[in-house]
Amino acid sequence: MGKEQKFKAENLEKNAQTKTENLVENVTEKEVALKNAAAEKEAPAVSTVRKTSAGAYFKKHRATYLFLLPGIICCLIFHYLPLAGLSMAFMKVDILDLFHSPWIGLENFKKIISMPDFTKAIFNTAWLGFLNIIIKFPAPIIFALLLNELKDGIGKRFTQTVSYLPYFISTIAVVGLAVTLFSSDGIVNEIRSYFKPNEEPMYYLLEQKCFVPMNVGLVVWKNLGWSSVIYLATISGIDAALYEAAIIDGAGRFKQCLHITIPSIIGTVIILLILEIGNLFKTNFDIIYGLQNSAIDYEVISTMVYKKGIQGSQYGIATALSLMEGLMSLVLVLATNFISKRLNDTSLI
Amino acid sequence: MFVILFMLFIVALTLFPYLNVLAKAFNDSADAAKGGIKLWPRKFTLENFKQMLSDKNIYHALYITVARVVLVTIGALLVQFMTAYALTRKLKGTALFNIFFLIPMFITGGTMASFVLYKYIGLLNNFWVYVLPGLFTFYNVIVIRSYIQTSIPESIIEAAHIDGISELGLFFKIILPLSKPILATVALWVMVANWNDWTTTLYFASRNKDLETLQYKLMQTIQKSAQLQKDIKAALIEGGDVEAAKKAASKNIPPETMKSTQIIIVTVPIIMVYPFIQKYFTKGITLGAVKG
């Protein structure tokens, strides 16, 4: 009985297949006829060798392949052509006649390395990246662990929703909030005047030494709530029986956190940490550029690329700069990926 | 107890800057210049908003922003969905296409190369620079693809084939309607990212005043107000009159309240909807684990 049914089903399937094939063929034939008269002669021949010919396979699935076309075109133009454009790093670029610009080998790179700004920018970039890892990265973990201690309810949900807010508003609006808060007649100076009533207001926005803390502060403020989502998701996946057992064993909230919650999220933490290290050189251009003004001298590589290349029209040098930045990032990503493979047996790529 | 206090602190820290700016935006501008506005406007007025919304430039910027968001969202959804759908059909060469799309996720040409490319294909200082480069994002394609693979049963597609549906019909009548949740998710990602974007204008369209978006206008206001700070400080050091410096500067620099109003205007659409859309964004984080 079972066999019979199976046989019937197979037959049906075959019928259906040939039916659809015929339909598809009909459609293709019509299209071909419209487009190209020569193809019309080929079409019947194709149907006989359908199973072997690659061209025929393509024809049969042409509609589906056509679906890929917009994506491929967009990807080629907007992702691959800029990759080819990286070759400008080895050119003395004449923007009006790019294709006849002379090749100058590593000249641009030599120039960059001899620039005093460059060493500074590299250092600044690495320093900001490092601060991100030691401050921006752990903050949401602590936030998630503490939030987990709150009882489920309206208060917890409200806190979560509010903490997501900065993630959704634009970077420039975040900078705008900071500028309003820290300006000479802003609220921060007012609070300060309570404690030091005799002093002049501070010009935080113009202080070189306030630039980095403000930068890190804004990045933490913007991402704190949102980055905690993934940890909270991991925590909510922990088996409740573990906590029950711990309570029976007499573990308090702190011990539960230490021996159950933290070990459960440590895998996620490591993976994200590795990704973060891979992004070490990807500084937040938006916030840095937004906070910069003529009184501040703090360039990172991405702002240098913008200022040298787009404002200063030194296309070759700027491309060489961004190529170096990209290569450093790529090396970091590959290295961290290699380490994670060794540690976790999981590759991120 | 400590935890509750800490959470209250975080909530306050998050909301406070915004409420402060909100209070300033609704305060009389001459009154606000005296300082001291905290969480509530002292002299309530709608004048700032009236003034801002009667500004033709702001309207134009709003029009450009909305136009780019709408166009790029529709276009990106179409392109990314088509690609994702075709990749789920498991045709010959799919693996090759996957690699082709994947490579640019790891190495990018960077701003400079894009700048020169746009110059050559005429996108520089052209409205379409907001739309065309944003059409294809492989990350979104991966997310859509894994949704189609896991949520649309193969049997539905087979059944449709038996009923003699064309590929186009299958895509528009079956795949798209069944993918509404992921459609909404990706649409929201694209919309929020493009509404908030201002660097595209800075890099590629800053020479054309007609293409300024709301966010870019805000950036200009912020930079002007930083310059104002510098002028005031300079006046102070020279022993001059701070009030005079402020007055001199305010001729070509919009007052503090205007900046606050602008911040409110660019963020309000997001603030209004984000509590309702956050679940769609969370989906992205959890789906993000399904790479490749």
Contacts between the chains, C-beta under 8 A, distances in Angstrom:
chain1	res1	chain2	res2	distance
A	16	B	158	7.6
A	16	B	161	7.0
A	16	B	162	4.5
A	19	B	162	7.0
A	19	B	164	7.1
A	20	B	161	4.6
A	20	B	162	6.8
A	20	B	164	6.9
A	23	B	164	5.1
A	23	B	166	7.8
A	24	B	167	7.8
A	27	B	166	6.1
A	54	B	92	7.6
A	57	B	92	6.3
A	61	B	89	7.4
A	61	B	91	5.3
A	63	B	166	7.1
A	63	B	167	3.4
A	63	B	168	6.6
A	64	B	86	5.2
A	64	B	89	5.0
A	64	B	91	6.0
A	64	B	167	5.8
A	65	B	86	7.0
A	65	B	91	6.8
A	67	B	82	4.3
A	67	B	83	7.0
A	67	B	85	6.0
A	67	B	86	3.8
A	67	B	167	7.5
A	67	B	171	7.1
A	68	B	82	7.4
A	68	B	83	5.9
A	68	B	86	4.5
A	68	B	87	7.6
A	68	B	97	6.2
A	70	B	78	7.5
A	70	B	79	4.6
A	70	B	82	6.1
A	70	B	83	7.3
A	70	B	135	7.5
A	70	B	136	7.8
A	71	B	79	5.7
A	71	B	80	7.2
A	71	B	82	6.7
A	71	B	83	3.4
A	71	B	86	7.9
A	71	B	101	7.2
A	71	B	136	5.5
A	71	B	141	7.1
A	72	B	97	7.5
A	72	B	100	7.4
A	74	B	79	6.1
A	74	B	132	7.5
A	74	B	135	4.9
A	74	B	136	3.6
A	75	B	100	7.1
A	75	B	101	5.9
A	75	B	104	6.7
A	75	B	136	5.4
A	75	B	138	7.5
A	77	B	117	7.9
A	77	B	121	7.6
A	77	B	132	8.0
A	78	B	114	7.6
A	78	B	117	8.0
A	78	B	132	7.1
A	78	B	133	4.6
A	78	B	135	7.8
A	78	B	136	6.7
A	79	B	104	3.6
A	79	B	108	7.3
A	79	B	109	7.6
A	79	B	136	7.4
A	80	B	104	6.7
A	81	B	109	7.4
A	81	B	113	7.9
A	81	B	117	5.2
A	82	B	108	6.9
A	82	B	109	2.4
A	82	B	110	6.9
A	82	B	113	3.8
A	82	B	114	4.9
A	82	B	117	5.6
A	83	B	104	7.0
A	83	B	107	6.5
A	83	B	108	7.5
A	83	B	109	4.8
A	83	B	113	7.3
A	84	B	109	7.7
A	84	B	113	7.8
A	85	B	109	5.2
A	85	B	112	7.5
A	85	B	113	3.1
A	85	B	114	7.5
A	85	B	116	5.7
A	85	B	117	5.7
A	86	B	109	5.6
A	86	B	110	7.3
A	86	B	113	5.7
A	88	B	112	7.1
A	88	B	113	6.7
A	88	B	116	6.6
A	93	B	116	7.7
A	95	B	116	7.0
A	95	B	119	7.0
A	98	B	116	6.8
A	98	B	120	7.0
A	143	B	10	7.1
A	146	B	3	5.2
A	146	B	6	5.8
A	146	B	7	7.0
A	147	B	7	7.0
A	149	B	3	4.6
A	150	B	3	6.2
A	150	B	4	7.2
A	150	B	7	6.5
A	155	B	4	7.8
A	155	B	7	7.6
A	158	B	11	7.5
A	159	B	7	4.9
A	159	B	10	6.9
A	159	B	11	5.7
A	161	B	275	5.4
A	161	B	278	6.8
A	162	B	10	8.0
A	162	B	11	5.0
A	162	B	14	5.4
A	162	B	15	6.2
A	163	B	10	6.1
A	163	B	11	7.4
A	163	B	14	5.9
A	164	B	274	6.9
A	164	B	278	5.6
A	165	B	14	5.9
A	165	B	15	7.7
A	165	B	18	7.4
A	165	B	271	7.1
A	165	B	274	6.9
A	166	B	14	6.3
A	168	B	192	6.4
A	168	B	270	5.0
A	168	B	271	7.6
A	168	B	274	4.4
A	169	B	196	7.2
A	169	B	267	4.6
A	169	B	270	5.6
A	169	B	271	7.1
A	170	B	195	7.5
A	170	B	196	3.5
A	170	B	197	7.6
A	170	B	198	6.8
A	170	B	215	5.3
A	170	B	218	8.0
A	170	B	266	6.5
A	170	B	267	7.3
A	170	B	270	7.9
A	171	B	196	7.2
A	171	B	198	7.8
A	172	B	198	5.2
A	172	B	215	5.3
A	172	B	218	5.4
A	172	B	219	4.9
A	172	B	222	6.8
A	172	B	266	7.9
A	173	B	196	7.9
A	173	B	215	7.6
A	173	B	218	6.6
A	173	B	263	5.3
A	173	B	266	5.6
A	173	B	267	5.0
A	175	B	219	8.0
A	175	B	222	6.0
A	176	B	21	7.6
A	176	B	218	6.0
A	176	B	221	7.7
A	176	B	222	5.2
A	176	B	259	6.5
A	176	B	262	7.6
A	176	B	263	4.5
A	177	B	17	4.2
A	177	B	18	6.6
A	177	B	21	5.9
A	177	B	263	6.6
A	178	B	17	7.4
A	179	B	222	5.4
A	179	B	225	6.0
A	179	B	226	6.6
A	179	B	259	7.6
A	180	B	17	7.4
A	180	B	20	6.8
A	180	B	21	5.4
A	180	B	24	6.9
A	180	B	256	7.2
A	180	B	259	6.7
A	180	B	260	6.3
A	180	B	263	7.4
A	181	B	17	5.4
A	181	B	20	6.6
A	183	B	225	6.9
A	183	B	229	6.0
A	183	B	256	7.4
A	184	B	229	6.0
A	184	B	232	6.2
A	184	B	233	7.6
A	185	B	33	7.7
A	185	B	35	4.1
A	185	B	256	7.6
A	187	B	20	5.5
A	187	B	37	7.9
A	187	B	38	6.4
A	190	B	35	6.7
A	190	B	36	6.6
A	190	B	38	7.9
A	200	B	236	7.2
A	203	B	229	5.7
A	203	B	232	7.9
A	203	B	233	5.1
A	205	B	226	5.5
A	205	B	229	5.3
A	206	B	226	7.8
A	206	B	229	5.8
A	206	B	230	5.9
A	206	B	233	6.0
A	221	B	13	7.4
A	221	B	14	7.4
A	224	B	10	7.4
A	225	B	10	8.0
A	225	B	14	7.3
A	229	B	282	5.7
A	229	B	285	5.4
A	230	B	285	5.4
A	230	B	286	7.8
A	233	B	282	7.6
A	233	B	285	7.3
A	233	B	286	6.1
A	285	B	199	6.7
A	286	B	198	7.6
A	286	B	199	6.3
A	289	B	202	7.7
A	290	B	219	6.6
A	290	B	222	6.5
A	293	B	223	6.8
A	293	B	226	3.9
A	293	B	227	6.7
A	293	B	229	7.7
A	293	B	230	6.7
A	294	B	227	7.3
A	294	B	230	6.5
A	295	B	230	5.6
A	302	B	111	7.9
A	305	B	110	7.1
A	305	B	111	5.9
A	305	B	112	6.2
A	306	B	111	6.7
A	306	B	202	7.7
A	306	B	203	7.1
A	309	B	111	7.0
A	309	B	112	4.6
A	309	B	115	6.8
A	310	B	111	7.2
A	310	B	112	7.6
A	310	B	115	5.9
A	310	B	203	6.0
A	315	B	112	6.3
A	315	B	115	7.9
A	315	B	116	6.2
A	318	B	111	8.0
A	318	B	112	4.5
A	319	B	110	7.2
A	319	B	112	4.4
A	319	B	113	6.2
A	321	B	112	8.0
A	322	B	110	3.5
A	322	B	111	6.4
A	322	B	112	5.5
A	322	B	113	7.6
A	323	B	110	7.2
A	325	B	110	7.5
A	326	B	107	6.2
A	326	B	108	6.7
A	326	B	110	6.1
A	330	B	106	6.6
A	330	B	107	6.2
A	333	B	106	7.1
A	348	B	291	7.8
A	349	B	106	7.6
A	349	B	292	7.8
